[in-house]
Amino acid sequence: MMEFSEKSCTIKIDTDKCPSCETKACAEACKKFARGILEIDAEGRASVGQRSQEEILRLGTECLACEFACHFKGKDAIRIEIPINGFDEYLQKRQQA
């Protein structure tokens, strides 16, 4: 499992699924729709190992393209978590109404 953070989200990738992925769609989507921070390493796994945490924070666009591409064309190995302040409280209010 690989995990890294951009400005307001956390990307989690189950890299055990990557070697058997034929499309490597996540890296292609990152290159096409963002700044290409996600690459494929020598073992066929998604990686940001070539970047420092500072570079990831600076270059990350939070476009979500890697997650969509992996879900629809890859092995569904990527989850992006985006915390929303106050969301839990909002849901509680909606349930009481």
Biopython code that builds the backbone (N, CA, C, O; Angstrom):
import numpy as np
from Bio.PDB.StructureBuilder import StructureBuilder

atoms = [
    (1, "MET", "N", (0.854, -1.173, 0.000)),
    (1, "MET", "CA", (0.000, 0.000, 0.000)),
    (1, "MET", "C", (0.902, 1.238, 0.000)),
    (1, "MET", "O", (1.849, 1.347, 0.779)),
    (2, "MET", "N", (0.578, 2.141, -0.880)),
    (2, "MET", "CA", (1.289, 3.418, -0.940)),
    (2, "MET", "C", (0.295, 4.517, -0.611)),
    (2, "MET", "O", (-0.859, 4.472, -1.037)),
    (3, "GLU", "N", (0.747, 5.497, 0.143)),
    (3, "GLU", "CA", (-0.115, 6.610, 0.505)),
    (3, "GLU", "C", (0.696, 7.899, 0.419)),
    (3, "GLU", "O", (1.840, 7.960, 0.871)),
    (4, "PHE", "N", (0.086, 8.928, -0.168)),
    (4, "PHE", "CA", (0.719, 10.239, -0.191)),
    (4, "PHE", "C", (-0.358, 11.303, -0.173)),
    (4, "PHE", "O", (-1.515, 11.044, -0.504)),
    (5, "SER", "N", (0.036, 12.497, 0.217)),
    (5, "SER", "CA", (-0.923, 13.588, 0.351)),
    (5, "SER", "C", (-0.611, 14.719, -0.597)),
    (5, "SER", "O", (0.546, 15.065, -0.837)),
    (6, "GLU", "N", (-1.675, 15.284, -1.128)),
    (6, "GLU", "CA", (-1.580, 16.529, -1.866)),
    (6, "GLU", "C", (-2.121, 17.610, -0.934)),
    (6, "GLU", "O", (-2.210, 17.380, 0.272)),
    (7, "LYS", "N", (-2.476, 18.754, -1.445)),
    (7, "LYS", "CA", (-2.860, 19.869, -0.569)),
    (7, "LYS", "C", (-4.027, 19.550, 0.354)),
    (7, "LYS", "O", (-3.940, 19.791, 1.558)),
    (8, "SER", "N", (-5.109, 19.015, -0.180)),
    (8, "SER", "CA", (-6.283, 18.776, 0.662)),
    (8, "SER", "C", (-6.847, 17.366, 0.532)),
    (8, "SER", "O", (-7.985, 17.115, 0.928)),
    (9, "CYS", "N", (-6.065, 16.449, -0.017)),
    (9, "CYS", "CA", (-6.553, 15.086, -0.156)),
    (9, "CYS", "C", (-5.430, 14.091, 0.084)),
    (9, "CYS", "O", (-4.249, 14.434, 0.047)),
    (10, "THR", "N", (-5.825, 12.862, 0.327)),
    (10, "THR", "CA", (-4.876, 11.766, 0.520)),
    (10, "THR", "C", (-5.171, 10.701, -0.528)),
    (10, "THR", "O", (-6.319, 10.298, -0.711)),
    (11, "ILE", "N", (-4.134, 10.255, -1.208)),
    (11, "ILE", "CA", (-4.262, 9.232, -2.241)),
    (11, "ILE", "C", (-3.687, 7.932, -1.684)),
    (11, "ILE", "O", (-2.545, 7.891, -1.225)),
    (12, "LYS", "N", (-4.491, 6.874, -1.730)),
    (12, "LYS", "CA", (-4.063, 5.555, -1.274)),
    (12, "LYS", "C", (-4.130, 4.599, -2.455)),
    (12, "LYS", "O", (-5.153, 4.494, -3.132)),
    (13, "ILE", "N", (-3.022, 3.904, -2.690)),
    (13, "ILE", "CA", (-2.949, 2.980, -3.832)),
    (13, "ILE", "C", (-2.547, 1.599, -3.338)),
    (13, "ILE", "O", (-1.515, 1.434, -2.688)),
    (14, "ASP", "N", (-3.372, 0.613, -3.654)),
    (14, "ASP", "CA", (-3.051, -0.781, -3.344)),
    (14, "ASP", "C", (-2.083, -1.263, -4.423)),
    (14, "ASP", "O", (-2.495, -1.813, -5.444)),
    (15, "THR", "N", (-0.816, -1.052, -4.183)),
    (15, "THR", "CA", (0.214, -1.338, -5.194)),
    (15, "THR", "C", (0.385, -2.835, -5.462)),
    (15, "THR", "O", (1.067, -3.210, -6.416)),
    (16, "ASP", "N", (-0.215, -3.688, -4.645)),
    (16, "ASP", "CA", (-0.160, -5.126, -4.921)),
    (16, "ASP", "C", (-0.949, -5.476, -6.176)),
    (16, "ASP", "O", (-0.686, -6.500, -6.806)),
    (17, "LYS", "N", (-1.914, -4.634, -6.546)),
    (17, "LYS", "CA", (-2.723, -4.869, -7.743)),
    (17, "LYS", "C", (-2.029, -4.370, -9.017)),
    (17, "LYS", "O", (-2.382, -4.782, -10.122)),
    (18, "CYS", "N", (-1.063, -3.502, -8.861)),
    (18, "CYS", "CA", (-0.445, -2.838, -10.021)),
    (18, "CYS", "C", (0.283, -3.756, -11.001)),
    (18, "CYS", "O", (0.085, -3.612, -12.207)),
    (19, "PRO", "N", (1.117, -4.694, -10.542)),
    (19, "PRO", "CA", (1.864, -5.506, -11.509)),
    (19, "PRO", "C", (0.986, -6.256, -12.507)),
    (19, "PRO", "O", (1.398, -6.471, -13.647)),
    (20, "SER", "N", (-0.220, -6.658, -12.094)),
    (20, "SER", "CA", (-1.087, -7.398, -13.008)),
    (20, "SER", "C", (-1.963, -6.477, -13.863)),
    (20, "SER", "O", (-2.734, -6.954, -14.696)),
    (21, "CYS", "N", (-1.848, -5.175, -13.660)),
    (21, "CYS", "CA", (-2.625, -4.222, -14.462)),
    (21, "CYS", "C", (-1.964, -4.063, -15.824)),
    (21, "CYS", "O", (-0.776, -3.756, -15.919)),
    (22, "GLU", "N", (-2.729, -4.271, -16.851)),
    (22, "GLU", "CA", (-2.183, -4.176, -18.208)),
    (22, "GLU", "C", (-2.189, -2.755, -18.748)),
    (22, "GLU", "O", (-1.367, -2.418, -19.600)),
    (23, "THR", "N", (-3.099, -1.918, -18.270)),
    (23, "THR", "CA", (-3.267, -0.587, -18.869)),
    (23, "THR", "C", (-2.374, 0.489, -18.280)),
    (23, "THR", "O", (-1.962, 1.408, -18.988)),
    (24, "LYS", "N", (-2.068, 0.386, -16.978)),
    (24, "LYS", "CA", (-1.332, 1.440, -16.262)),
    (24, "LYS", "C", (-2.020, 2.789, -16.510)),
    (24, "LYS", "O", (-1.371, 3.821, -16.677)),
    (25, "ALA", "N", (-3.342, 2.739, -16.528)),
    (25, "ALA", "CA", (-4.163, 3.906, -16.863)),
    (25, "ALA", "C", (-3.983, 5.061, -15.889)),
    (25, "ALA", "O", (-4.154, 6.219, -16.271)),
    (26, "CYS", "N", (-3.644, 4.770, -14.648)),
    (26, "CYS", "CA", (-3.485, 5.834, -13.654)),
    (26, "CYS", "C", (-2.365, 6.799, -14.042)),
    (26, "CYS", "O", (-2.538, 8.016, -13.982)),
    (27, "ALA", "N", (-1.238, 6.259, -14.432)),
    (27, "ALA", "CA", (-0.097, 7.105, -14.796)),
    (27, "ALA", "C", (-0.372, 7.882, -16.078)),
    (27, "ALA", "O", (0.016, 9.044, -16.203)),
    (28, "GLU", "N", (-1.038, 7.239, -17.022)),
    (28, "GLU", "CA", (-1.390, 7.934, -18.268)),
    (28, "GLU", "C", (-2.349, 9.088, -17.984)),
    (28, "GLU", "O", (-2.204, 10.171, -18.552)),
    (29, "ALA", "N", (-3.325, 8.859, -17.108)),
    (29, "ALA", "CA", (-4.279, 9.915, -16.764)),
    (29, "ALA", "C", (-3.588, 11.054, -16.029)),
    (29, "ALA", "O", (-3.890, 12.224, -16.266)),
    (30, "CYS", "N", (-2.668, 10.719, -15.147)),
    (30, "CYS", "CA", (-1.932, 11.742, -14.411)),
    (30, "CYS", "C", (-1.104, 12.597, -15.365)),
    (30, "CYS", "O", (-1.006, 13.814, -15.203)),
    (31, "LYS", "N", (-0.523, 11.953, -16.341)),
    (31, "LYS", "CA", (0.275, 12.673, -17.335)),
    (31, "LYS", "C", (-0.610, 13.554, -18.223)),
    (31, "LYS", "O", (-0.226, 14.669, -18.577)),
    (32, "LYS", "N", (-1.791, 13.050, -18.580)),
    (32, "LYS", "CA", (-2.664, 13.761, -19.509)),
    (32, "LYS", "C", (-3.450, 14.887, -18.837)),
    (32, "LYS", "O", (-3.580, 15.973, -19.403)),
    (33, "PHE", "N", (-3.973, 14.640, -17.637)),
    (33, "PHE", "CA", (-4.864, 15.603, -17.005)),
    (33, "PHE", "C", (-4.236, 16.395, -15.867)),
    (33, "PHE", "O", (-4.830, 17.366, -15.398)),
    (34, "ALA", "N", (-3.063, 16.007, -15.415)),
    (34, "ALA", "CA", (-2.405, 16.699, -14.312)),
    (34, "ALA", "C", (-0.952, 16.974, -14.694)),
    (34, "ALA", "O", (-0.654, 17.315, -15.839)),
    (35, "ARG", "N", (-0.074, 16.824, -13.746)),
    (35, "ARG", "CA", (1.331, 17.162, -13.993)),
    (35, "ARG", "C", (2.261, 15.959, -13.995)),
    (35, "ARG", "O", (3.481, 16.114, -13.927)),
    (36, "GLY", "N", (1.699, 14.773, -14.073)),
    (36, "GLY", "CA", (2.517, 13.577, -14.218)),
    (36, "GLY", "C", (3.324, 13.190, -13.003)),
    (36, "GLY", "O", (4.422, 12.654, -13.146)),
    (37, "ILE", "N", (2.813, 13.447, -11.803)),
    (37, "ILE", "CA", (3.579, 13.060, -10.616)),
    (37, "ILE", "C", (3.519, 11.557, -10.369)),
    (37, "ILE", "O", (4.419, 10.993, -9.747)),
    (38, "LEU", "N", (2.471, 10.911, -10.851)),
    (38, "LEU", "CA", (2.326, 9.464, -10.685)),
    (38, "LEU", "C", (2.980, 8.776, -11.876)),
    (38, "LEU", "O", (2.638, 9.040, -13.029)),
    (39, "GLU", "N", (3.923, 7.893, -11.581)),
    (39, "GLU", "CA", (4.629, 7.148, -12.626)),
    (39, "GLU", "C", (4.605, 5.662, -12.288)),
    (39, "GLU", "O", (4.156, 5.273, -11.210)),
    (40, "ILE", "N", (5.080, 4.849, -13.195)),
    (40, "ILE", "CA", (5.162, 3.403, -12.988)),
    (40, "ILE", "C", (6.623, 3.053, -12.748)),
    (40, "ILE", "O", (7.492, 3.405, -13.547)),
    (41, "ASP", "N", (6.895, 2.351, -11.636)),
    (41, "ASP", "CA", (8.279, 2.011, -11.307)),
    (41, "ASP", "C", (8.721, 0.746, -12.053)),
    (41, "ASP", "O", (7.958, 0.180, -12.837)),
    (42, "ALA", "N", (9.934, 0.320, -11.804)),
    (42, "ALA", "CA", (10.514, -0.836, -12.498)),
    (42, "ALA", "C", (9.773, -2.139, -12.212)),
    (42, "ALA", "O", (9.874, -3.091, -12.986)),
    (43, "GLU", "N", (9.027, -2.189, -11.103)),
    (43, "GLU", "CA", (8.265, -3.388, -10.752)),
    (43, "GLU", "C", (6.827, -3.336, -11.267)),
    (43, "GLU", "O", (6.025, -4.220, -10.967)),
    (44, "GLY", "N", (6.502, -2.297, -12.044)),
    (44, "GLY", "CA", (5.162, -2.175, -12.606)),
    (44, "GLY", "C", (4.134, -1.617, -11.642)),
    (44, "GLY", "O", (2.931, -1.789, -11.841)),
    (45, "ARG", "N", (4.598, -0.954, -10.605)),
    (45, "ARG", "CA", (3.702, -0.395, -9.594)),
    (45, "ARG", "C", (3.628, 1.127, -9.716)),
    (45, "ARG", "O", (4.599, 1.783, -10.094)),
    (46, "ALA", "N", (2.451, 1.674, -9.387)),
    (46, "ALA", "CA", (2.307, 3.125, -9.347)),
    (46, "ALA", "C", (3.250, 3.667, -8.280)),
    (46, "ALA", "O", (3.417, 3.063, -7.221)),
    (47, "SER", "N", (3.862, 4.809, -8.568)),
    (47, "SER", "CA", (4.860, 5.343, -7.648)),
    (47, "SER", "C", (4.975, 6.858, -7.766)),
    (47, "SER", "O", (4.783, 7.432, -8.838)),
    (48, "VAL", "N", (5.288, 7.485, -6.651)),
    (48, "VAL", "CA", (5.679, 8.894, -6.630)),
    (48, "VAL", "C", (7.088, 8.996, -6.037)),
    (48, "VAL", "O", (7.524, 10.072, -5.626)),
    (49, "GLY", "N", (7.780, 7.876, -5.999)),
    (49, "GLY", "CA", (9.104, 7.788, -5.394)),
    (49, "GLY", "C", (10.145, 8.700, -6.011)),
    (49, "GLY", "O", (11.148, 9.020, -5.374)),
    (50, "GLN", "N", (9.916, 9.119, -7.242)),
    (50, "GLN", "CA", (10.860, 9.998, -7.919)),
    (50, "GLN", "C", (10.674, 11.454, -7.482)),
    (50, "GLN", "O", (11.448, 12.322, -7.886)),
    (51, "ARG", "N", (9.651, 11.728, -6.660)),
    (51, "ARG", "CA", (9.329, 13.095, -6.233)),
    (51, "ARG", "C", (9.494, 13.243, -4.727)),
    (51, "ARG", "O", (9.252, 12.301, -3.972)),
    (52, "SER", "N", (9.904, 14.417, -4.300)),
    (52, "SER", "CA", (9.939, 14.716, -2.870)),
    (52, "SER", "C", (8.533, 15.114, -2.426)),
    (52, "SER", "O", (7.683, 15.438, -3.256)),
    (53, "GLN", "N", (8.291, 15.088, -1.116)),
    (53, "GLN", "CA", (6.985, 15.489, -0.606)),
    (53, "GLN", "C", (6.697, 16.945, -0.985)),
    (53, "GLN", "O", (5.550, 17.296, -1.261)),
    (54, "GLU", "N", (7.708, 17.772, -1.000)),
    (54, "GLU", "CA", (7.534, 19.178, -1.394)),
    (54, "GLU", "C", (7.073, 19.286, -2.845)),
    (54, "GLU", "O", (6.198, 20.090, -3.167)),
    (55, "GLU", "N", (7.666, 18.474, -3.715)),
    (55, "GLU", "CA", (7.256, 18.481, -5.126)),
    (55, "GLU", "C", (5.812, 18.000, -5.286)),
    (55, "GLU", "O", (5.049, 18.562, -6.072)),
    (56, "ILE", "N", (5.448, 16.971, -4.547)),
    (56, "ILE", "CA", (4.085, 16.450, -4.631)),
    (56, "ILE", "C", (3.088, 17.524, -4.218)),
    (56, "ILE", "O", (2.072, 17.724, -4.884)),
    (57, "LEU", "N", (3.379, 18.211, -3.123)),
    (57, "LEU", "CA", (2.483, 19.274, -2.664)),
    (57, "LEU", "C", (2.415, 20.421, -3.665)),
    (57, "LEU", "O", (1.352, 21.004, -3.878)),
    (58, "ARG", "N", (3.545, 20.742, -4.275)),
    (58, "ARG", "CA", (3.588, 21.857, -5.230)),
    (58, "ARG", "C", (2.944, 21.491, -6.564)),
    (58, "ARG", "O", (2.225, 22.300, -7.149)),
    (59, "LEU", "N", (3.196, 20.287, -7.041)),
    (59, "LEU", "CA", (2.732, 19.888, -8.368)),
    (59, "LEU", "C", (1.360, 19.236, -8.382)),
    (59, "LEU", "O", (0.688, 19.239, -9.413)),
    (60, "GLY", "N", (0.936, 18.680, -7.261)),
    (60, "GLY", "CA", (-0.342, 17.977, -7.216)),
    (60, "GLY", "C", (-1.509, 18.896, -7.534)),
    (60, "GLY", "O", (-1.625, 19.980, -6.962)),
    (61, "THR", "N", (-2.374, 18.468, -8.445)),
    (61, "THR", "CA", (-3.519, 19.292, -8.860)),
    (61, "THR", "C", (-4.836, 18.791, -8.291)),
    (61, "THR", "O", (-5.870, 19.434, -8.473)),
    (62, "GLU", "N", (-4.816, 17.651, -7.605)),
    (62, "GLU", "CA", (-6.017, 17.077, -7.012)),
    (62, "GLU", "C", (-7.123, 16.878, -8.046)),
    (62, "GLU", "O", (-8.297, 17.116, -7.765)),
    (63, "CYS", "N", (-6.739, 16.444, -9.234)),
    (63, "CYS", "CA", (-7.699, 16.331, -10.336)),
    (63, "CYS", "C", (-8.547, 15.066, -10.274)),
    (63, "CYS", "O", (-9.590, 15.004, -10.925)),
    (64, "LEU", "N", (-8.135, 14.061, -9.515)),
    (64, "LEU", "CA", (-8.849, 12.786, -9.339)),
    (64, "LEU", "C", (-8.780, 11.868, -10.561)),
    (64, "LEU", "O", (-9.379, 10.793, -10.549)),
    (65, "ALA", "N", (-8.074, 12.262, -11.600)),
    (65, "ALA", "CA", (-8.027, 11.479, -12.837)),
    (65, "ALA", "C", (-7.458, 10.082, -12.624)),
    (65, "ALA", "O", (-7.928, 9.128, -13.243)),
    (66, "CYS", "N", (-6.461, 9.946, -11.763)),
    (66, "CYS", "CA", (-5.858, 8.632, -11.547)),
    (66, "CYS", "C", (-6.869, 7.655, -10.959)),
    (66, "CYS", "O", (-6.909, 6.490, -11.355)),
    (67, "GLU", "N", (-7.687, 8.121, -10.017)),
    (67, "GLU", "CA", (-8.687, 7.246, -9.405)),
    (67, "GLU", "C", (-9.729, 6.788, -10.428)),
    (67, "GLU", "O", (-10.055, 5.603, -10.488)),
    (68, "PHE", "N", (-10.244, 7.702, -11.218)),
    (68, "PHE", "CA", (-11.231, 7.346, -12.238)),
    (68, "PHE", "C", (-10.642, 6.391, -13.276)),
    (68, "PHE", "O", (-11.271, 5.397, -13.637)),
    (69, "ALA", "N", (-9.441, 6.693, -13.751)),
    (69, "ALA", "CA", (-8.814, 5.845, -14.766)),
    (69, "ALA", "C", (-8.570, 4.438, -14.225)),
    (69, "ALA", "O", (-8.820, 3.450, -14.915)),
    (70, "CYS", "N", (-8.086, 4.354, -12.997)),
    (70, "CYS", "CA", (-7.824, 3.043, -12.400)),
    (70, "CYS", "C", (-9.129, 2.278, -12.185)),
    (70, "CYS", "O", (-9.180, 1.064, -12.383)),
    (71, "HIS", "N", (-10.162, 2.973, -11.790)),
    (71, "HIS", "CA", (-11.460, 2.320, -11.562)),
    (71, "HIS", "C", (-12.044, 1.759, -12.864)),
    (71, "HIS", "O", (-12.497, 0.615, -12.905)),
    (72, "PHE", "N", (-12.029, 2.566, -13.916)),
    (72, "PHE", "CA", (-12.686, 2.166, -15.159)),
    (72, "PHE", "C", (-11.805, 1.373, -16.120)),
    (72, "PHE", "O", (-12.318, 0.573, -16.903)),
    (73, "LYS", "N", (-10.485, 1.581, -16.076)),
    (73, "LYS", "CA", (-9.607, 0.909, -17.037)),
    (73, "LYS", "C", (-8.537, 0.035, -16.393)),
    (73, "LYS", "O", (-7.858, -0.732, -17.078)),
    (74, "GLY", "N", (-8.389, 0.152, -15.076)),
    (74, "GLY", "CA", (-7.325, -0.581, -14.390)),
    (74, "GLY", "C", (-7.858, -1.624, -13.431)),
    (74, "GLY", "O", (-8.782, -2.368, -13.761)),
    (75, "LYS", "N", (-7.282, -1.680, -12.251)),
    (75, "LYS", "CA", (-7.603, -2.704, -11.253)),
    (75, "LYS", "C", (-8.358, -2.157, -10.041)),
    (75, "LYS", "O", (-8.486, -2.852, -9.033)),
    (76, "ASP", "N", (-8.854, -0.932, -10.126)),
    (76, "ASP", "CA", (-9.614, -0.307, -9.031)),
    (76, "ASP", "C", (-8.803, -0.307, -7.735)),
    (76, "ASP", "O", (-9.299, -0.697, -6.678)),
    (77, "ALA", "N", (-7.563, 0.133, -7.832)),
    (77, "ALA", "CA", (-6.637, 0.089, -6.703)),
    (77, "ALA", "C", (-6.443, 1.442, -6.021)),
    (77, "ALA", "O", (-5.724, 1.524, -5.025)),
    (78, "ILE", "N", (-7.065, 2.498, -6.530)),
    (78, "ILE", "CA", (-6.807, 3.840, -6.007)),
    (78, "ILE", "C", (-8.046, 4.385, -5.307)),
    (78, "ILE", "O", (-9.165, 4.286, -5.810)),
    (79, "ARG", "N", (-7.810, 4.962, -4.134)),
    (79, "ARG", "CA", (-8.855, 5.658, -3.387)),
    (79, "ARG", "C", (-8.307, 7.033, -2.998)),
    (79, "ARG", "O", (-7.202, 7.160, -2.471)),
    (80, "ILE", "N", (-9.105, 8.037, -3.271)),
    (80, "ILE", "CA", (-8.732, 9.387, -2.882)),
    (80, "ILE", "C", (-9.700, 9.830, -1.800)),
    (80, "ILE", "O", (-10.918, 9.796, -1.980)),
    (81, "GLU", "N", (-9.136, 10.245, -0.673)),
    (81, "GLU", "CA", (-9.942, 10.705, 0.444)),
    (81, "GLU", "C", (-9.829, 12.218, 0.546)),
    (81, "GLU", "O", (-8.732, 12.774, 0.602)),
    (82, "ILE", "N", (-10.980, 12.869, 0.567)),
    (82, "ILE", "CA", (-11.014, 14.327, 0.656)),
    (82, "ILE", "C", (-11.885, 14.692, 1.857)),
    (82, "ILE", "O", (-13.112, 14.611, 1.787)),
    (83, "PRO", "N", (-11.252, 15.090, 2.949)),
    (83, "PRO", "CA", (-12.053, 15.445, 4.127)),
    (83, "PRO", "C", (-12.810, 16.753, 3.886)),
    (83, "PRO", "O", (-12.287, 17.697, 3.293)),
    (84, "ILE", "N", (-14.046, 16.779, 4.359)),
    (84, "ILE", "CA", (-14.870, 17.971, 4.226)),
    (84, "ILE", "C", (-15.242, 18.421, 5.634)),
    (84, "ILE", "O", (-16.007, 17.750, 6.327)),
    (85, "ASN", "N", (-14.701, 19.551, 6.048)),
    (85, "ASN", "CA", (-14.979, 20.065, 7.383)),
    (85, "ASN", "C", (-16.474, 20.291, 7.571)),
    (85, "ASN", "O", (-17.128, 20.915, 6.735)),
    (86, "GLY", "N", (-17.008, 19.778, 8.678)),
    (86, "GLY", "CA", (-18.405, 19.971, 9.003)),
    (86, "GLY", "C", (-19.355, 18.980, 8.357)),
    (86, "GLY", "O", (-20.561, 19.055, 8.594)),
    (87, "PHE", "N", (-18.855, 18.052, 7.547)),
    (87, "PHE", "CA", (-19.731, 17.124, 6.827)),
    (87, "PHE", "C", (-20.483, 16.188, 7.768)),
    (87, "PHE", "O", (-21.678, 15.951, 7.589)),
    (88, "ASP", "N", (-19.783, 15.655, 8.773)),
    (88, "ASP", "CA", (-20.446, 14.749, 9.716)),
    (88, "ASP", "C", (-21.566, 15.466, 10.466)),
    (88, "ASP", "O", (-22.640, 14.898, 10.666)),
    (89, "GLU", "N", (-21.328, 16.694, 10.877)),
    (89, "GLU", "CA", (-22.350, 17.478, 11.569)),
    (89, "GLU", "C", (-23.539, 17.739, 10.647)),
    (89, "GLU", "O", (-24.691, 17.675, 11.075)),
    (90, "TYR", "N", (-23.256, 18.031, 9.400)),
    (90, "TYR", "CA", (-24.320, 18.243, 8.414)),
    (90, "TYR", "C", (-25.196, 16.999, 8.277)),
    (90, "TYR", "O", (-26.423, 17.094, 8.259)),
    (91, "LEU", "N", (-24.560, 15.840, 8.181)),
    (91, "LEU", "CA", (-25.313, 14.595, 8.048)),
    (91, "LEU", "C", (-26.179, 14.335, 9.282)),
    (91, "LEU", "O", (-27.313, 13.871, 9.165)),
    (92, "GLN", "N", (-25.641, 14.637, 10.459)),
    (92, "GLN", "CA", (-26.427, 14.453, 11.677)),
    (92, "GLN", "C", (-27.656, 15.365, 11.664)),
    (92, "GLN", "O", (-28.745, 14.930, 12.040)),
    (93, "LYS", "N", (-27.504, 16.596, 11.248)),
    (93, "LYS", "CA", (-28.647, 17.519, 11.171)),
    (93, "LYS", "C", (-29.689, 17.018, 10.183)),
    (93, "LYS", "O", (-30.886, 17.107, 10.454)),
    (94, "ARG", "N", (-29.260, 16.501, 9.058)),
    (94, "ARG", "CA", (-30.183, 15.993, 8.025)),
    (94, "ARG", "C", (-30.979, 14.803, 8.543)),
    (94, "ARG", "O", (-32.148, 14.638, 8.193)),
    (95, "GLN", "N", (-30.363, 13.984, 9.363)),
    (95, "GLN", "CA", (-31.050, 12.815, 9.900)),
    (95, "GLN", "C", (-32.102, 13.206, 10.923)),
    (95, "GLN", "O", (-33.082, 12.484, 11.105)),
    (96, "GLN", "N", (-31.917, 14.331, 11.593)),
    (96, "GLN", "CA", (-32.866, 14.790, 12.609)),
    (96, "GLN", "C", (-34.053, 15.511, 11.998)),
    (96, "GLN", "O", (-35.095, 15.636, 12.642)),
    (97, "ALA", "N", (-33.916, 15.985, 10.773)),
    (97, "ALA", "CA", (-34.987, 16.769, 10.138)),
    (97, "ALA", "C", (-36.128, 15.900, 9.679)),
    (97, "ALA", "O", (-37.105, 16.404, 9.127)),
]
sb = StructureBuilder()
sb.init_structure("model")
sb.init_model(0)
sb.init_chain("A")
sb.init_seg("    ")
for serial, (resi, resn, name, xyz) in enumerate(atoms, 1):
    if name == "N":
        sb.init_residue(resn, " ", resi, " ")
    sb.init_atom(name, np.array(xyz, "f"), 0.0, 1.0, " ", f" {name:<3s}", serial, name[0])
structure = sb.get_structure()
